[in-house]
Amino acid sequence: MDSVDDVMSIAEMVEERRHLMDVAYRMLGSRAGAGSVVDEVYRRWYGLPARERARIIQPRSWLVTSTGHICRARLAGPSNPPGAPAPGRADDARIRYRVVGATPGAYSAAVGRSEAGGR
């Protein structure tokens, strides 16, 4: 969306939604959660009065920013106190080992730090 009155092609709309899904998925780690966030972002966008939407110079930026706000709110919600892992995500160490295909000791040796000290 370049401006409120612009007509978007289907391809542009699909690309925009895919971009928002990618942002939400990277933050939440869940496709279902990402889809829910993107649906909420579009509900908020189309729920804005036309006059307010017209004042938004970069609608895509507004959509991405709103996506980030909703994701952060969900991650910080009452079921996710600060410091708790995000729902549906493994802890960071398990992800690192799976990504590099190494054991904890081999990973630590490769990056030159111990897991206990983090250095």
Buried (B, 14 or more C-beta within 10 A) or exposed (E): BEEBEEEEEEEEEEEBBEBBBEBBBEBBBBEEBBBBBBEBBBEBBEEBEEEEBEEBEEBEEBBBEBBBEBBEEBBEEEEEEEEEEBBEEEEEEEEBBEEEEBEEEEBBEEEEEEEEEEE
